[in-house]
């Protein structure tokens, strides 16, 4: 190992304890809802498991860099991009052959995430160690740009047209608005309190920014980049999810074990729904009728009706469930159980767990193909 590589790893380890505590809920990129295979990043095994959805069996295991946490599949279904926090690498896999296109060094950090631009030509990856976003040409693995952002970024959200991305930085108290056609920071949006997650509405009009320390969500006009309102929600809000069409937004409040429902027409909280302990992640069915919330502390999933804003089922799963994704046909929800090293399979129609698939150690990131 070179001296440069050793120094890089020391820096990553030093930041890991600060960044990984909050980096458990991973964004679901719009439009990526496959039905054929599930890819699972196993953080402590340094592998990606491939689960065939038809048979619900692991059909392949791919060795990647150290500490894979997040995985994203391109809209054209040709590539998967894996961010590896401990080795600071970004691995690009060709699909469905699972061949390694590239292992891009010094491109990410703990809690790093990836989004794709329009056309899936480029991947945009947060690098928490060096406070930047790395722009990678997916087909070649070539770094084409490095965009400096605020200190210690983790999350990244892309606009519906693929032209802009938003990157919150907790230590800088800002959200960087990126112009992806020029690969530059178009604006730094100041936040009064530390931002955690920033999500753009499906119509591209509003940006919602959660702030765990202030128990609030800030609404920003995407066109003018002005803050419109700060909305009080529950304790420790971290994950932001929009329903289809963007009429409602849903906020996971980890500290108060609840979900806040925000009506976007008037930017008001219209319901607060109690869920299990330590809600970690959520996904919404393609129909928009149900929200599935993983509860890390209680080892279950809360099923919420969007029509009634009520929990209609609580489904026991594995140990310390974190992330969740729902298949594109709305048949299955997949839950990554970081404590039991498996994936729980939930039948959405019957709202019951129908199986558990063993994978590698500490599965966390998932993507459908």
Backbone torsions as a table, in degrees:
resi	resn	phi	psi	omega
1	UNK	NA	132.7	-178.1
2	UNK	-75.8	162.9	179.1
3	UNK	-62.6	-37.4	178.9
4	UNK	-63.3	-44.4	-179.9
5	UNK	-64.3	-39.7	178.3
6	UNK	-62.9	-43.1	-179.7
7	UNK	-64.6	-39.2	178.8
8	UNK	-62.6	-43.6	-179.0
9	UNK	-65.7	-37.1	177.4
10	UNK	-61.5	-42.0	178.9
11	UNK	-64.0	-38.8	179.3
12	UNK	-64.6	-46.2	-179.9
13	UNK	-61.3	-39.0	-178.5
14	UNK	-63.5	-35.4	-179.1
15	UNK	-86.2	-19.7	-171.3
16	UNK	-58.7	-43.9	-176.9
17	UNK	-64.2	-27.8	179.7
18	UNK	-81.8	-33.5	-171.5
19	UNK	-94.3	-33.9	-172.0
20	UNK	-75.9	-19.9	-179.8
21	UNK	-60.0	-42.1	-177.7
22	UNK	-94.0	-13.4	-171.6
23	UNK	-90.9	61.8	-179.1
24	UNK	-110.8	-29.9	179.7
25	UNK	-92.8	122.0	-175.1
26	UNK	-107.9	140.4	-176.9
27	UNK	-68.8	149.5	176.7
28	UNK	-103.6	112.6	-177.0
29	UNK	-71.4	130.9	-176.8
30	UNK	-60.6	138.3	174.0
31	UNK	93.0	-13.0	-178.4
32	UNK	-99.5	86.2	-179.3
33	UNK	-135.6	81.3	-178.5
34	UNK	-79.8	176.2	-179.3
35	UNK	-133.8	0.9	-172.0
36	UNK	-105.4	-39.7	-176.4
37	UNK	-145.9	151.9	175.2
38	UNK	-117.8	128.4	177.1
39	UNK	-104.4	130.4	-174.4
40	UNK	-124.0	123.4	176.1
41	UNK	-87.7	118.9	-179.1
42	UNK	-99.4	101.9	-169.0
43	UNK	-62.0	-38.7	-175.5
44	UNK	-94.7	-3.4	176.4
45	UNK	-105.7	-10.1	-178.2
46	UNK	58.7	41.5	-179.1
47	UNK	-139.2	166.2	169.1
48	UNK	-120.7	124.4	176.4
49	UNK	-91.8	140.7	177.3
50	UNK	-111.2	117.8	179.9
51	UNK	-107.8	123.7	174.3
52	UNK	-77.6	122.2	-175.3
53	UNK	-71.1	-29.5	178.7
54	UNK	-63.8	-43.5	-178.0
55	UNK	-99.5	-12.9	-174.9
56	UNK	55.4	42.4	177.5
57	UNK	-128.7	151.6	175.0
58	UNK	-73.9	121.0	-178.9
59	UNK	-108.0	-3.3	178.3
60	UNK	-168.1	151.8	175.6
61	UNK	-132.8	123.4	-174.1
62	UNK	-112.4	123.2	176.2
63	UNK	-76.0	131.6	179.0
64	UNK	-130.8	-159.3	-179.4
65	UNK	-75.3	-175.3	-175.1
66	UNK	-81.8	127.7	175.0
67	UNK	73.9	49.1	177.0
68	UNK	-64.5	131.6	-175.8
69	UNK	-123.9	-37.8	-174.5
70	UNK	-129.1	141.3	178.1
71	UNK	-137.3	138.0	179.9
72	UNK	-133.7	141.9	177.7
73	UNK	-107.9	133.0	-177.7
74	UNK	-67.6	154.8	-177.8
75	UNK	-60.3	-30.8	178.8
76	UNK	-84.0	2.9	174.4
77	UNK	64.7	18.1	-177.5
78	UNK	-94.0	-19.5	-173.7
79	UNK	-140.1	150.2	166.6
80	UNK	-120.4	137.0	179.3
81	UNK	-116.5	126.8	-175.6
82	UNK	-117.1	124.5	175.3
83	UNK	-94.5	129.1	-176.2
84	UNK	-115.4	105.6	-169.8
85	UNK	-67.6	-40.1	-175.7
86	UNK	-75.1	-34.6	179.8
87	UNK	-94.1	-5.0	179.8
88	UNK	61.0	25.5	-178.8
89	UNK	-103.8	155.1	169.6
90	UNK	-117.4	118.7	179.7
91	UNK	-100.5	133.9	179.2
92	UNK	-113.6	123.2	-179.4
93	UNK	-111.8	135.4	173.8
94	UNK	-82.5	134.7	-179.2
95	UNK	-113.5	144.5	2.3
96	UNK	-93.3	12.5	-176.1
97	UNK	-72.2	-24.5	-179.6
98	UNK	67.2	24.3	173.5
99	UNK	-80.9	151.2	-178.5
100	UNK	-86.0	116.9	176.7
101	UNK	-76.2	-44.2	-178.6
102	UNK	-165.2	154.0	167.8
103	UNK	-120.1	102.9	-171.7
104	UNK	-88.8	117.6	-175.6
105	UNK	-82.4	156.7	173.7
106	UNK	51.7	46.7	-172.5
107	UNK	-122.4	-8.7	-178.1
108	UNK	-153.2	-166.1	179.1
109	UNK	-164.4	-173.4	179.9
110	UNK	-55.2	133.1	-179.8
111	UNK	75.9	9.0	-177.3
112	UNK	-63.4	144.1	179.5
113	UNK	-129.9	160.6	-178.0
114	UNK	-126.8	139.1	165.1
115	UNK	-129.6	157.2	177.9
116	UNK	-104.6	143.8	173.2
117	UNK	-78.3	177.2	178.7
118	UNK	-62.6	136.8	-178.5
119	UNK	84.2	-7.1	177.5
120	UNK	59.8	22.8	177.5
121	UNK	-73.9	-36.9	-176.0
122	UNK	-123.5	146.5	172.7
123	UNK	-110.8	141.8	-179.5
124	UNK	-117.3	119.3	-169.3
125	UNK	-124.3	129.7	177.7
126	UNK	-77.5	140.9	177.7
127	UNK	-122.9	101.4	-175.1
128	UNK	-72.0	-25.9	-176.9
129	UNK	-71.5	-44.0	-176.5
130	UNK	-106.2	8.0	175.4
131	UNK	54.4	59.9	179.5
132	UNK	-154.4	170.1	172.4
133	UNK	-114.1	125.5	178.9
134	UNK	-93.2	129.5	178.3
135	UNK	-102.6	122.0	-174.1
136	UNK	-123.0	130.8	171.5
137	UNK	-74.8	116.5	-168.1
138	UNK	-65.7	-41.7	-174.4
139	UNK	-66.3	-25.1	-175.7
140	UNK	-116.9	-19.2	-174.5
141	UNK	77.4	14.0	-178.2
142	UNK	-83.3	133.5	171.5
143	UNK	-74.8	123.0	-179.0
144	UNK	-107.2	-16.2	178.1
145	UNK	-164.5	155.8	171.9
146	UNK	-129.3	121.4	-175.4
147	UNK	-109.1	112.7	176.9
148	UNK	-67.0	135.0	177.3
149	UNK	-130.4	-165.0	179.6
150	UNK	-68.6	174.6	-173.0
151	UNK	-74.4	129.0	174.9
152	UNK	60.6	60.2	176.0
153	UNK	-78.3	150.7	173.0
154	UNK	-131.6	-55.4	-175.6
155	UNK	-80.8	157.1	174.5
156	UNK	-151.5	136.0	-179.9
157	UNK	-128.9	140.3	-176.4
158	UNK	-113.4	144.8	-179.9
159	UNK	-69.2	156.7	-177.9
160	UNK	-57.7	-31.2	179.8
161	UNK	-86.1	-2.2	178.7
162	UNK	76.0	7.6	-175.3
163	UNK	-90.0	-20.0	-177.0
164	UNK	-136.7	155.0	174.1
165	UNK	-134.5	155.1	-177.4
166	UNK	-127.1	129.1	-173.6
167	UNK	-128.8	109.3	176.1
168	UNK	-80.7	144.5	178.6
169	UNK	-130.2	110.3	-173.9
170	UNK	-61.6	-42.3	-174.4
171	UNK	-75.2	-25.0	-179.9
172	UNK	-93.8	-8.7	-178.8
173	UNK	57.5	40.6	-178.8
174	UNK	-139.1	163.0	166.6
175	UNK	-121.2	121.6	178.7
176	UNK	-85.7	125.4	174.7
177	UNK	-97.4	116.4	-174.9
178	UNK	-100.5	135.1	169.7
179	UNK	-91.2	109.3	-172.7
180	UNK	-80.9	-13.7	174.9
181	UNK	-76.5	-26.6	179.2
182	UNK	-109.2	-10.8	-177.0
183	UNK	56.6	50.9	178.4
184	UNK	-137.3	162.6	172.0
185	UNK	-79.9	115.0	-179.9
186	UNK	-79.6	-30.8	180.0
187	UNK	-162.0	151.1	171.1
188	UNK	-109.7	114.8	-176.9
189	UNK	-93.4	113.2	-177.7
190	UNK	-72.5	138.5	175.6
191	UNK	-114.4	138.7	-179.7
192	UNK	-68.6	-28.3	179.8
193	UNK	-133.6	165.7	-174.0
194	UNK	-58.6	121.7	175.4
195	UNK	-82.1	148.0	177.8
196	UNK	-115.2	-58.9	179.8
197	UNK	-123.5	145.0	176.5
198	UNK	-129.8	123.0	-179.6
199	UNK	-127.3	137.0	179.3
200	UNK	-92.9	141.1	-179.8
201	UNK	-69.3	155.6	-177.3
202	UNK	-58.3	-28.5	178.4
203	UNK	-87.4	-1.4	177.3
204	UNK	76.3	8.3	-174.8
205	UNK	-84.7	-35.5	-171.5
206	UNK	-127.0	148.4	172.2
207	UNK	-115.5	126.9	175.9
208	UNK	-105.4	129.0	-177.3
209	UNK	-122.9	120.8	-179.7
210	UNK	-88.4	147.5	177.9
211	UNK	-134.4	101.5	-179.1
212	UNK	-59.8	-36.1	-175.5
213	UNK	-69.9	-30.5	-178.5
214	UNK	-102.5	0.4	-178.2
215	UNK	51.3	50.1	-177.4
216	UNK	-147.8	166.0	174.1
217	UNK	-127.0	130.8	179.2
218	UNK	-98.4	132.9	177.0
219	UNK	-98.7	124.1	-179.6
220	UNK	-118.3	133.6	173.8
221	UNK	-74.7	117.3	-174.0
222	UNK	-67.1	-30.2	-177.8
223	UNK	-74.3	-45.8	-177.5
224	UNK	-93.8	-15.2	-178.1
225	UNK	61.9	28.6	178.5
226	UNK	-102.6	143.1	175.6
227	UNK	-74.1	127.2	-178.5
228	UNK	-95.5	-37.2	-176.2
229	UNK	-166.5	148.0	169.4
230	UNK	-108.9	122.4	-173.1
231	UNK	-105.2	120.4	174.5
232	UNK	-67.3	135.0	176.6
233	UNK	-130.0	-150.8	178.8
234	UNK	-81.9	-174.1	-179.2
235	UNK	-76.8	137.8	175.4
236	UNK	56.0	56.6	175.8
237	UNK	-70.9	135.0	-179.4
238	UNK	-135.3	-43.7	-175.0
239	UNK	-99.7	136.5	-179.9
240	UNK	-120.6	130.0	-177.3
241	UNK	-135.4	129.3	175.2
242	UNK	-96.7	143.0	171.0
243	UNK	-78.6	167.3	178.2
244	UNK	-56.4	133.0	-178.8
245	UNK	85.7	-21.2	175.0
246	UNK	81.1	13.8	179.2
247	UNK	-67.0	-30.1	-179.7
248	UNK	-131.2	148.2	172.4
249	UNK	-120.6	148.4	-176.1
250	UNK	-124.1	129.6	-174.8
251	UNK	-117.4	125.1	175.7
252	UNK	-85.8	122.5	179.5
253	UNK	-105.3	98.1	-173.1
254	UNK	-66.6	-34.2	-176.5
255	UNK	-77.5	-24.8	-178.8
256	UNK	-113.2	9.3	175.8
257	UNK	52.7	53.4	-176.5
258	UNK	-149.7	170.8	176.1
259	UNK	-128.5	124.9	177.4
260	UNK	-94.9	135.9	178.5
261	UNK	-106.0	118.7	-179.4
262	UNK	-108.1	125.0	173.6
263	UNK	-84.4	118.6	-172.4
264	UNK	-74.7	-18.6	179.9
265	UNK	-64.8	-35.1	-179.9
266	UNK	-124.8	4.1	178.0
267	UNK	56.2	46.7	-179.9
268	UNK	-123.4	146.0	170.9
269	UNK	-75.6	120.5	-177.4
270	UNK	-106.5	-9.9	177.4
271	UNK	-162.6	149.3	172.0
272	UNK	-128.3	121.5	-171.6
273	UNK	-113.8	124.9	176.8
274	UNK	-76.1	134.5	177.8
275	UNK	-125.1	-158.8	179.4
276	UNK	-78.6	-169.9	-176.7
277	UNK	-80.4	134.1	177.4
278	UNK	55.2	63.8	175.4
279	UNK	-59.2	130.7	-170.1
280	UNK	-112.8	-38.5	-175.3
281	UNK	-153.2	165.2	179.6
282	UNK	-153.5	152.5	171.3
283	UNK	-142.8	156.0	-177.4
284	UNK	-116.3	142.8	-179.6
285	UNK	-65.6	153.0	-179.8
286	UNK	-55.9	-30.6	178.0
287	UNK	-72.2	-20.1	-176.6
288	UNK	82.4	5.7	-174.8
289	UNK	-82.6	-26.4	-174.4
290	UNK	-136.6	146.3	172.3
291	UNK	-115.6	132.6	177.2
292	UNK	-108.3	124.0	-176.0
293	UNK	-118.0	124.8	175.3
294	UNK	-84.9	134.2	179.6
295	UNK	-114.9	102.7	-173.7
296	UNK	-63.0	-42.6	-174.7
297	UNK	-72.7	-28.9	-178.3
298	UNK	-105.1	-2.2	174.9
299	UNK	65.2	38.8	-179.8
300	UNK	-148.7	178.2	179.5
301	UNK	-124.6	128.9	175.3
302	UNK	-93.2	131.2	176.9
303	UNK	-105.1	121.6	-175.0
304	UNK	-114.3	131.8	172.6
305	UNK	-82.1	124.4	178.1
306	UNK	-73.4	-19.7	178.8
307	UNK	-73.5	-38.3	-175.5
308	UNK	-109.2	-8.4	-175.8
309	UNK	53.7	45.3	-179.9
310	UNK	-134.9	149.5	173.7
311	UNK	-75.8	122.7	-177.9
312	UNK	-106.2	-11.3	177.7
313	UNK	-160.4	149.2	172.2
314	UNK	-126.9	119.4	-171.0
315	UNK	-111.8	115.3	174.5
316	UNK	-64.8	139.1	177.7
317	UNK	-129.6	-142.6	-179.5
318	UNK	-86.4	-163.8	-177.3
319	UNK	-87.2	130.4	179.4
320	UNK	50.0	63.8	175.9
321	UNK	-68.2	139.2	178.7
322	UNK	-118.9	-85.2	-170.2
323	UNK	-89.4	157.0	-176.6
324	UNK	-143.8	140.8	172.8
325	UNK	-136.4	147.4	179.3
326	UNK	-114.3	134.5	-176.8
327	UNK	-65.2	157.1	-174.8
328	UNK	-64.1	-26.1	177.6
329	UNK	-87.9	1.5	177.5
330	UNK	72.6	15.7	-176.2
331	UNK	-87.5	-36.0	-172.3
332	UNK	-131.1	146.3	167.2
333	UNK	-115.0	135.5	-178.2
334	UNK	-114.2	130.1	-176.0
335	UNK	-119.5	127.6	177.2
336	UNK	-87.8	114.6	-179.9
337	UNK	-97.2	101.1	-173.7
338	UNK	-72.5	-21.7	-179.1
339	UNK	-88.3	-24.2	-178.9
340	UNK	-112.6	3.1	174.0
341	UNK	56.2	48.6	176.4
342	UNK	-153.5	172.7	178.7
343	UNK	-114.3	122.5	173.8
344	UNK	-84.2	136.4	178.6
345	UNK	-108.4	121.1	179.8
346	UNK	-109.8	129.1	172.1
347	UNK	-79.7	114.8	-175.5
348	UNK	-68.2	-33.0	-178.9
349	UNK	-65.3	-46.7	-178.6
350	UNK	-91.1	-11.4	-179.0
351	UNK	54.8	47.9	177.7
352	UNK	-136.0	153.4	173.8
353	UNK	-78.4	127.9	-176.2
354	UNK	-110.0	-2.1	178.2
355	UNK	173.6	164.2	174.6
356	UNK	-132.7	130.1	-175.5
357	UNK	-109.4	115.1	177.6
358	UNK	-65.7	137.7	177.1
359	UNK	-132.5	-150.0	179.0
360	UNK	-81.8	-169.9	-176.3
361	UNK	-82.8	133.3	-179.5
362	UNK	52.5	66.7	174.3
363	UNK	-68.1	136.2	-177.5
364	UNK	-137.8	-61.0	-179.0
365	UNK	-83.6	143.3	178.2
366	UNK	-139.8	150.5	174.8
367	UNK	-149.4	143.4	-179.2
368	UNK	-98.4	148.4	177.9
369	UNK	-128.4	NA	NA
